[in-house]
């Protein structure tokens, strides 16, 4: 028994033009502010942590939920928090680097 394995068709990469500086808007109020992004991220973290805690409480009291979903919710909340801490550390490091620059 022999299987014939054929290669994938090779397609050239799509050419996209990078936006020019003239196309970019210089108005800082056009998008969400850093404060809005930070507060929505923190509220998302708190919501994930609350859902994980609620799942653990429901599991321990026997009100519902299986062990797998409780563990997944807890791990998801922990991973989201770890990611947030890593991003925060990068932002703090970047700020410190800018403050060390001499003018």
C-alpha positions in Angstrom: 0.0 0.0 0.0 1.6 3.3 -1.1 0.3 6.7 -0.4 1.0 9.5 -2.8 1.8 12.7 -0.9 1.6 15.8 -3.0 3.0 19.2 -2.0 1.0 22.2 -1.1 0.5 24.8 -3.9 2.8 27.7 -3.4 1.2 31.1 -3.7 3.1 34.3 -3.7 2.5 36.4 -0.6 -0.1 39.1 -0.9 1.5 42.5 -1.4 0.1 45.1 0.9 1.1 48.7 1.0 2.0 50.1 4.3 0.1 53.1 5.4 2.0 56.3 4.8 2.5 58.9 7.5 0.1 61.3 5.7 -2.7 58.8 6.2 -2.2 58.6 10.0 -4.3 60.8 12.1 -2.4 63.0 14.5 -5.4 63.6 16.7 -4.8 61.8 20.0 -8.5 61.8 20.9 -9.4 59.7 17.9 -8.9 56.4 19.9 -9.4 55.2 23.4 -7.1 56.7 26.0 -4.5 54.8 27.9 -6.6 55.3 31.1 -9.6 53.7 29.4 -7.6 50.7 28.1 -6.0 50.2 31.5 -9.3 50.4 33.4 -11.1 48.0 31.0 -8.2 45.5 31.3 -8.3 45.7 35.1 -12.0 45.2 35.1 -11.7 42.2 32.8 -9.1 40.7 35.2 -11.4 41.3 38.2 -14.3 39.7 36.3 -12.2 36.6 35.4 -11.0 36.3 39.0 -14.6 36.7 40.3 -15.9 34.0 37.9 -13.1 31.6 39.0 -13.8 32.3 42.6 -17.6 31.8 42.1 -16.9 28.5 40.2 -14.7 27.2 43.1 -17.4 28.2 45.6 -20.1 26.5 43.6 -18.0 23.4 43.2 -17.2 23.2 46.9 -20.8 23.7 48.0 -22.0 21.1 45.5 -24.2 23.6 43.6 -22.9 22.7 40.3 -20.0 22.8 37.9 -17.5 20.1 37.2 -13.9 20.0 38.3 -12.5 20.5 34.9 -14.3 23.8 34.2 -13.4 25.1 37.7 -9.7 24.3 37.1 -9.8 25.9 33.6 -11.5 29.0 34.9 -8.9 29.3 37.7 -6.0 28.8 35.3 -7.4 31.2 32.8 -7.7 33.9 35.5 -4.2 33.2 36.7 -2.8 33.3 33.1 -4.6 36.6 32.4 -3.1 38.1 35.6 0.4 36.9 34.7 0.1 38.4 31.3 -1.0 41.7 32.8 1.9 41.7 35.1 4.4 41.0 32.3 2.9 43.9 30.2 3.0 46.2 33.2 6.6 45.3 33.8 7.4 46.1 30.2 5.6 49.5 30.4 7.4 50.4 33.7 10.8 49.4 32.1 10.1 51.5 29.1 9.1 54.5 31.2 12.3 54.1 33.3 14.4 53.9 30.1 12.8 57.1 28.8 13.5 58.8 32.1 17.1 57.8 32.0 17.6 59.5 28.6 19.6 62.7 28.6 18.5 65.6 26.6 
